[in-house]
Amino acid sequence: MSTETDQPFVVEEILTILKEAVEVSLQNSVYQHKQVPQWTQSVIDHSLKKISELNNKSYKYIGAGFHTASSCLWDSANDGSCSYRWENKSMYCITSVFGCKI
């Protein structure tokens, strides 16, 4: 029998959540520097809320707004990551989620 702590990191579920979060938060927005903190927080809040609804207690998820590059050293059988890239005529939005099994 599978328990909450046995569930794997499912990239497809996370990508669906990221896509929804970005599209809900940005929709048809035109880039405005002063709006970036609000958009960033909206994407993070929406993503983490939906991820927590997956009820997968075996992973630690982290949300933050920043410029990033990543390199990972982890257990590839249990940990996972995914990124979603969105763009319109005035801006790009790249979201990444790292799931580290605890």
C-alpha positions, -999 to +999 in steps of 0.1 A: +000+000+000+013+034-010+015+062+016+019+099+013+057+095+019+060+069-009+048+092-037+073+101-064+081+136-078+058+137-109+071+163-133+039+164-154+018+174-123+043+201-113+045+215-149+007+217-150+007+237-118+035+260-130+018+267-163-015+276-145+003+298-120+021+318-146-009+322-169-032+332-140-006+357-127+006+372-159-022+367-185-019+394-211+004+417-190+028+441-205+062+444-188+063+470-161+093+470-138+072+481-107+049+451-112+076+424-111+076+419-073+038+414-073+039+390-103+067+370-088+049+367-055+017+357-072+034+329-092+051+316-061+020+317-039-002+301-065+024+274-073+031+265-036-006+264-028-014+240-056+017+219-049+007+216-012-027+204-024-010+174-040-007+162-004+027+147-010+045+150+024+077+133+012+092+164-005+103+198+005+094+225-021+110+260-021+096+291-036+115+323-041+119+350-067+154+355-080+178+352-110+192+317-109+214+290-124+213+256-109+235+226-105+222+196-086+238+168-066+211+146-054+195+112-055+181+110-090+159+080-081+139+101-056+146+138-061+134+158-091+131+192-108+113+208-136+111+242-153+084+260-173+092+289-197+065+314-207+068+345-228+048+372-245+059+402-266+073+421-237+087+396-212+098+361-202+090+342-171+109+311-162+098+291-132+116+262-116+107+237-089+131+215-071+117+186-051+140+170-026+127+139-009+128+142+029 
